[in-house]
Amino acid sequence: GRVAHVPKEFKTRYLAVFAILKKDYNRANPVLAKYGFERIEVPEGKGTPGEVIREYRHQLAEKEKELAEKEREARELARKYYDDIVFYQELMENERDKANILNNLVRTNMTFALLGWLPRRDLPRVIEGIKRVTEGKVYINIKEPTKEELDDVPVKLKNPKLIEPFEMLTEMYGVPKYNEIDPTPILAFTYSFFFGFMLTDFMYGLIIGIIAALLVKGHRHLRDGTWKFANILLWSSLFTMLMGILFGSYFGNALDLAGIYVWRKLDAMRDALVVLKIALAIGLIHLFLGYTVGFIVKIKNGEIKDALLDQLPWMFIIPGVVSFALSLAGEVPLIIAKALFGIGLVLFVISELKNGALAALMVISDFFGFVGNWLSYARLMALALATSGIAMVINIIVQMVWGVKVGPIPLGIAVGLLVFIGGQLFSVAINALGAFVHALRLHYVEFFGTFYPGEGKRFEPFKSKRQVSELEI
């Protein structure tokens, strides 16, 4: 019983002070250790605890002043020497990369051999540069890649400047092999169109376009990822504004509620079934385009059997489905629809025979897989409907509070404007994010699945990284 215990409870811990006689320490210590007692070493000091605390607080304040002064000096040094540090860092990184390459060269005491890939369009400039720096004392051997090397040839995408930013989306999925087609030109149009179809509001497109244009202007000299992304948004915003005009959507139905006449070809809310039919028709066209491109690429590469069995069946089935739909309206004779669909179905079944005993199961699985991919394009309608619906709800709330007054103060106008601006900005952000992701998914999963594996190797040239330094030859 020779102990004094002073407890104090904190949020997650329990502080206890034990005063024990020295002769009892060796017996008390194991007991405390058994229950996970964590000792706190009390720092040495002269005076009462209050005096010690005041002294430590004074020392802490002095250290904080000293730290603030050192931080100020560090900022001054950073401002003074930042450009020099960045310059020499870039210089040393380039020298390091060059040394790593030189270690991999085959060389003798007097010569070395360098083997690598070059883009065809850069070949004349590279040859001229090598001859100039070596004063012509060089042997250069140029050869085309063999058929066996095609899988190893790195690929550098080359597109017109207008659609060059969309290469970022292609590269996110994977670059094509040397003997495959670059889907970027197709993706540039269809991605922007899908984005606009799903967002489908003129004012939303205008807001996104203004933001994108400012980003493009701010990053035009860097031409970095932000510049590419902003260009993609800029093109997508143009399609969004176009679709907004066709759907008569300007912050949803805001102009309608304001009593302003708006021309529209379709209404996403009232004509949802029509929009769904359009979305599914777009899906068939998109898938047919993919199978056709895949067919052409395989024929060009001599993969005739794969082209006939993998792509050609769907090139008959899809027109067959369209013909069946048109035959219901009397536009196409039913016999044509049956012929197209029948030929495609026969080719499809033949293509599955390679699976042996699982052929019947694979016929069912792959056919319904195609149907699932096709129905995925219904998301075009779903997101168009969601954009219109969210904007409409915001407008209705604004309409409800607009006329509210507190005495002579028209409080409803202020609240309504706040709800309208905040709500519509939120709607722009959330719906633009949805349109961006789902348009990307329709290409990566449904469209690329018809012809594009994206298993090529990206061309990564050995070159100096020079943003703050220059090289003179």
KASUL-V744661 format. One record per residue. N is the residue number from 1. PSI is psi in radians with two decimals (NA if undefined). OMEGA is omega as a letter, one per 20 degrees, with the letter a starting at -180 (999 if undefined). Layout:
n | psi | omega
N | PSI | OMEGA
N | PSI | OMEGA
//
This chain:
n | psi | omega
1 | 0.12 | a
2 | 1.23 | a
3 | 2.52 | r
4 | 2.29 | a
5 | 2.09 | r
6 | 1.83 | a
7 | 2.71 | r
8 | 2.20 | a
9 | 2.30 | r
10 | -3.00 | a
11 | -0.87 | a
12 | -0.03 | a
13 | 2.94 | a
14 | 2.03 | a
15 | 2.27 | r
16 | 2.38 | r
17 | 2.12 | r
18 | 2.19 | r
19 | 1.97 | a
20 | 2.51 | r
21 | 2.59 | a
22 | -0.65 | a
23 | -0.30 | r
24 | -0.02 | a
25 | -0.81 | a
26 | -0.47 | r
27 | -0.55 | a
28 | -0.58 | a
29 | -0.79 | r
30 | -0.58 | r
31 | -0.78 | r
32 | -0.72 | a
33 | -0.61 | a
34 | -0.60 | a
35 | 0.37 | r
36 | 0.51 | r
37 | 2.20 | a
38 | 2.03 | a
39 | 2.47 | r
40 | 2.08 | r
41 | 2.08 | r
42 | 2.13 | a
43 | 2.61 | r
44 | 2.63 | r
45 | 2.78 | r
46 | 2.46 | r
47 | -3.04 | r
48 | 2.83 | r
49 | -0.69 | r
50 | -0.71 | r
51 | -0.68 | r
52 | -0.74 | r
53 | -0.75 | r
54 | -0.68 | r
55 | -0.75 | r
56 | -0.64 | r
57 | -0.68 | r
58 | -0.76 | r
59 | -0.68 | r
60 | -0.75 | r
61 | -0.70 | r
62 | -0.74 | r
63 | -0.67 | r
64 | -0.69 | r
65 | -0.73 | r
66 | -0.72 | r
67 | -0.75 | r
68 | -0.67 | r
69 | -0.72 | r
70 | -0.67 | r
71 | -0.69 | r
72 | -0.75 | r
73 | -0.68 | r
74 | -0.71 | r
75 | -0.69 | r
76 | -0.77 | r
77 | -0.68 | r
78 | -0.77 | r
79 | -0.64 | a
80 | -0.71 | a
81 | 0.14 | a
82 | -0.86 | a
83 | -0.71 | r
84 | -0.73 | a
85 | -0.78 | r
86 | -0.71 | r
87 | -0.89 | a
88 | -0.52 | r
89 | -0.80 | r
90 | -0.73 | a
91 | -0.80 | a
92 | -0.64 | r
93 | -0.70 | r
94 | -0.71 | r
95 | -0.66 | r
96 | -0.82 | r
97 | -0.70 | r
98 | -0.70 | r
99 | -0.67 | r
100 | -0.69 | r
101 | -0.75 | a
102 | -0.56 | r
103 | -0.37 | a
104 | -0.02 | a
105 | 2.59 | r
106 | 2.13 | a
107 | 2.79 | r
108 | -2.93 | r
109 | -0.47 | a
110 | -0.32 | a
111 | 2.92 | r
112 | 2.74 | r
113 | 2.36 | a
114 | 2.18 | a
115 | 2.32 | r
116 | 3.08 | a
117 | 2.55 | r
118 | 2.45 | r
119 | 2.42 | a
120 | -0.71 | a
121 | -0.34 | a
122 | -0.12 | a
123 | -0.87 | a
124 | -0.73 | a
125 | -0.67 | a
126 | -0.79 | r
127 | -0.78 | r
128 | -0.75 | a
129 | -0.72 | r
130 | -0.76 | r
131 | -0.61 | a
132 | -0.80 | a
133 | -0.36 | r
134 | 0.02 | a
135 | 0.62 | r
136 | -0.05 | a
137 | 1.22 | a
138 | 2.57 | r
139 | 2.16 | a
140 | 2.24 | r
141 | 2.05 | a
142 | 2.32 | r
143 | 2.63 | r
144 | 2.60 | r
145 | 2.45 | r
146 | 2.95 | r
147 | -0.62 | a
148 | -0.39 | a
149 | -0.07 | a
150 | -0.62 | a
151 | -0.35 | a
152 | -0.15 | a
153 | 2.15 | r
154 | 2.69 | a
155 | 2.30 | r
156 | 2.09 | a
157 | 2.49 | r
158 | 2.01 | a
159 | 2.85 | r
160 | 2.64 | a
161 | -0.56 | a
162 | -0.62 | a
163 | 0.05 | a
164 | -0.69 | r
165 | -0.48 | a
166 | -0.19 | r
167 | -0.48 | r
168 | -0.70 | r
169 | -0.69 | r
170 | -0.78 | a
171 | -0.50 | r
172 | -0.58 | r
173 | -0.72 | a
174 | 2.48 | a
175 | 2.72 | r
176 | 2.82 | r
177 | 2.97 | a
178 | -0.55 | a
179 | 0.29 | r
180 | 2.97 | a
181 | 2.55 | r
182 | 2.03 | a
183 | 0.01 | a
184 | -0.79 | r
185 | -0.67 | r
186 | -0.80 | a
187 | -0.66 | a
188 | -0.75 | a
189 | -0.91 | a
190 | -0.63 | r
191 | -0.84 | a
192 | -0.70 | r
193 | -0.78 | r
194 | -0.73 | r
195 | -0.85 | a
196 | -0.66 | a
197 | -0.64 | a
198 | -0.56 | a
199 | -0.75 | r
200 | 0.80 | r
201 | 2.19 | a
202 | -0.81 | a
203 | -0.62 | r
204 | -0.77 | r
205 | -0.67 | r
206 | -0.76 | r
207 | -0.84 | r
208 | -0.69 | r
209 | -0.72 | r
210 | -0.81 | r
211 | -0.77 | a
212 | -0.71 | a
213 | -0.69 | r
214 | -0.70 | r
215 | -0.70 | r
216 | -0.77 | a
217 | -0.72 | a
218 | -0.44 | a
219 | 0.27 | a
220 | -0.49 | a
221 | -0.48 | a
222 | -0.63 | a
223 | 0.79 | a
224 | -2.91 | a
225 | -0.65 | r
226 | -0.71 | r
227 | -0.77 | r
228 | -0.81 | a
229 | -0.72 | r
230 | -0.67 | r
231 | -0.70 | r
232 | -0.80 | r
233 | -0.63 | a
234 | -0.84 | r
235 | -0.71 | r
236 | -0.60 | r
237 | -0.59 | r
238 | -0.75 | r
239 | -0.60 | r
240 | -0.77 | r
241 | -0.69 | r
242 | -0.81 | r
243 | -0.57 | r
244 | -0.66 | r
245 | -0.78 | a
246 | -0.62 | a
247 | -0.04 | r
248 | 0.67 | a
249 | 2.05 | r
250 | 1.70 | a
251 | 0.87 | a
252 | -2.26 | a
253 | 0.51 | a
254 | -0.75 | a
255 | -0.61 | r
256 | -0.77 | r
257 | -0.47 | r
258 | -0.01 | r
259 | 0.32 | a
260 | 2.28 | a
261 | 2.35 | r
262 | 2.19 | r
263 | 2.41 | r
264 | 2.57 | r
265 | -0.62 | r
266 | 2.71 | r
267 | 2.07 | a
268 | -0.56 | a
269 | -0.80 | a
270 | -0.54 | a
271 | 0.71 | a
272 | -0.69 | a
273 | -0.69 | r
274 | -0.75 | r
275 | -0.66 | r
276 | -0.75 | r
277 | -0.72 | r
278 | -0.74 | a
279 | -0.76 | r
280 | -0.61 | r
281 | -0.73 | r
282 | -0.69 | r
283 | -0.76 | r
284 | -0.74 | r
285 | -0.75 | a
286 | -0.80 | r
287 | -0.72 | r
288 | -0.71 | r
289 | -0.76 | r
290 | -0.81 | r
291 | -0.64 | r
292 | -0.78 | r
293 | -0.77 | r
294 | -0.68 | r
295 | -0.81 | a
296 | -0.77 | a
297 | -0.76 | a
298 | -0.68 | r
299 | -0.75 | a
300 | -0.62 | a
301 | 0.09 | r
302 | 0.18 | r
303 | 1.09 | a
304 | -0.76 | a
305 | -0.80 | r
306 | -0.68 | r
307 | -0.75 | a
308 | -0.56 | a
309 | -0.50 | a
310 | -0.71 | a
311 | -0.77 | a
312 | -0.70 | r
313 | -0.75 | a
314 | -0.40 | r
315 | -0.25 | r
316 | -0.69 | a
317 | -0.77 | a
318 | -0.86 | r
319 | -0.54 | r
320 | -0.75 | r
321 | -0.77 | r
322 | -0.72 | a
323 | -0.65 | r
324 | -0.76 | r
325 | -0.72 | a
326 | -0.51 | r
327 | -0.49 | r
328 | -0.49 | r
329 | 0.06 | r
330 | 0.25 | a
331 | -0.53 | a
332 | 2.38 | r
333 | 2.44 | a
334 | -0.55 | a
335 | -0.60 | r
336 | -0.74 | r
337 | -0.78 | r
338 | -0.70 | a
339 | -0.83 | a
340 | -0.84 | a
341 | -0.70 | a
342 | -0.80 | r
343 | -0.79 | r
344 | -0.72 | a
345 | -0.71 | r
346 | -0.82 | r
347 | -0.66 | r
348 | -0.79 | r
349 | -0.74 | r
350 | -0.70 | a
351 | -0.44 | a
352 | -0.16 | a
353 | -0.36 | r
354 | -0.29 | r
355 | 0.03 | r
356 | -2.18 | a
357 | -0.39 | a
358 | 0.10 | a
359 | -0.84 | a
360 | -0.74 | r
361 | -0.70 | a
362 | -0.56 | r
363 | -0.84 | a
364 | -0.80 | a
365 | -0.86 | a
366 | -0.63 | a
367 | -0.79 | r
368 | -0.40 | r
369 | -0.71 | r
370 | -0.76 | r
371 | -0.72 | r
372 | -0.74 | r
373 | -0.72 | r
374 | -0.81 | a
375 | -0.31 | r
376 | -0.44 | a
377 | -0.14 | r
378 | -0.32 | r
379 | -0.40 | r
380 | -0.80 | r
381 | -0.74 | a
382 | -0.78 | a
383 | -0.58 | r
384 | -0.71 | r
385 | -0.72 | a
386 | -0.76 | r
387 | -0.84 | a
388 | -0.71 | a
389 | -0.78 | r
390 | -0.78 | r
391 | -0.69 | a
392 | -0.75 | r
393 | -0.75 | r
394 | -0.77 | a
395 | -0.65 | r
396 | -0.73 | r
397 | -0.76 | r
398 | -0.74 | r
399 | -0.64 | a
400 | -0.66 | a
401 | -0.16 | a
402 | -0.72 | a
403 | 0.09 | a
404 | 2.33 | r
405 | 2.55 | r
406 | 1.67 | a
407 | -2.28 | r
408 | -0.07 | a
409 | 2.12 | r
410 | 1.23 | a
411 | -0.55 | a
412 | -0.58 | a
413 | -0.79 | r
414 | -0.80 | r
415 | -0.73 | a
416 | -0.77 | r
417 | -0.71 | r
418 | -0.79 | r
419 | -0.73 | a
420 | -0.88 | a
421 | -0.87 | a
422 | -0.77 | a
423 | -0.75 | a
424 | -0.64 | r
425 | -0.71 | r
426 | -0.73 | a
427 | -0.71 | r
428 | -0.85 | a
429 | -0.87 | a
430 | -0.67 | a
431 | -0.58 | r
432 | -0.69 | r
433 | -0.78 | r
434 | -0.75 | r
435 | -0.72 | a
436 | -0.84 | a
437 | -0.80 | a
438 | -0.58 | r
439 | -0.66 | r
440 | -0.73 | a
441 | -0.70 | r
442 | -0.50 | r
443 | -0.80 | a
444 | -0.69 | a
445 | -0.99 | a
446 | -0.92 | a
447 | -0.93 | a
448 | -0.44 | r
449 | -0.27 | a
450 | -0.36 | a
451 | -0.21 | a
452 | 1.84 | r
453 | -0.46 | r
454 | 0.75 | a
455 | 0.36 | r
456 | 3.03 | r
457 | 2.26 | a
458 | 2.38 | r
459 | 2.07 | r
460 | 1.58 | a
461 | 2.61 | r
462 | 2.01 | a
463 | 2.80 | r
464 | 2.41 | r
465 | 1.79 | a
466 | 1.83 | r
467 | -0.51 | a
468 | -0.05 | r
469 | 2.87 | r
470 | 2.63 | r
471 | 2.20 | r
472 | 2.27 | r
473 | NA | 999
//
